[in-house]
Amino acid sequence: MSLPKVENMAHLARISLSEQDIPLYTHHLSDILSFVEKMNSVDTSNITPLAHPLDMVARLRPDIISETNQRDHFQTIAPQIEAGLYLVPKVIE
């Protein structure tokens, strides 16, 4: 991994890195990517995927409504709503 790539990733993640920390982060990220590459090279074609590491059955609860509908109450204190929906500021550039 190169220094400009680490600087770009830090910028995209909105992380402030000092100039002296960039080489350390470059080294750590390279180590992480090398480890992921090693994991990708392992042959898992004969391995059955697990839904859960323990052989257990999840307890199910009855599918019944246990709370009252308080949407109108909560929306009275919301800054902006429209057609029963909460309006939020755009966060994607």
N, C-alpha and C positions, 0 to 999 in steps of 0.2 A: 504494500500500500504506500502511496506517495504522500508527501506533505501537502500538496495542493488538494488532494482528494479528502484528506482529513479535515483540512480547513473548510472545504466546501460542505462536508457532512456536518461539521459543527455549526456552520452558518444555517444550514437547512433545519437543524434541530434546535436552533436558537440557543446554542450553548456557547458561552464565552470561554475561550481557551487563551492562556497566555502563550507568548512565543516560546518560552522555555518548556512548556508542557506538551507542545505539539509532537516533538520526536518520541516522547514516552507513549502518547496515545497512538501514534503511528505504529510503534512496536507492538503494543497490546492488541490493536485491531488486526494486525497481520497475524499474530498468534491465534486469535479467535478464528479468523478465516481459514488458517491452516488446519485447525482442529475440525472445523466444519467440513473441510475437504476430505479429511481422513474419515470422518463419520459417513460421508457420502460414498466413499469407496468400499464400505462394508457390504457384502452380499446379504441382502435380507429377503431374497426371493422366496425362500422356504419358511419364512417366519409369518405366522398368522397374527394379524393385528389384534390388539386387545382393546376392548371398550373400557376396561378398568383393570388395574394390575392385580386386584384381589378378586377371588371367585366369590362374589357376593351378589345377592339380589337386592335391588333398591326397594325400600318400603314405599308403597304408594298411599296417597291420601285420597279421600273422596273428592271429586271435582265439584265442589259446591262453593257458592259465593259466601264468604265469611265477613266481608267488609261492606259497608254502605258506600254508595256512590257519592263522593264529596267533590266531584269535579267543579261544579258551579261555585262552591265555597272557596276552593283553592284558586280558582281563576279570578276571584274578586280582588286578590292581592297581587296578581301577576302584572308586570309592567305593561305587556302587550299581548292581546289575544285576538284571534280572528276565526270565526266559524268553529269555536270550540277547541282551537289549537293554540298552543303557546308559540309566540313569535320570538325568535332569538336572533342576535346579530350574526351576519355572515362571517364565518371564520376561515374559509378557504380562499386563498389568494388566486 
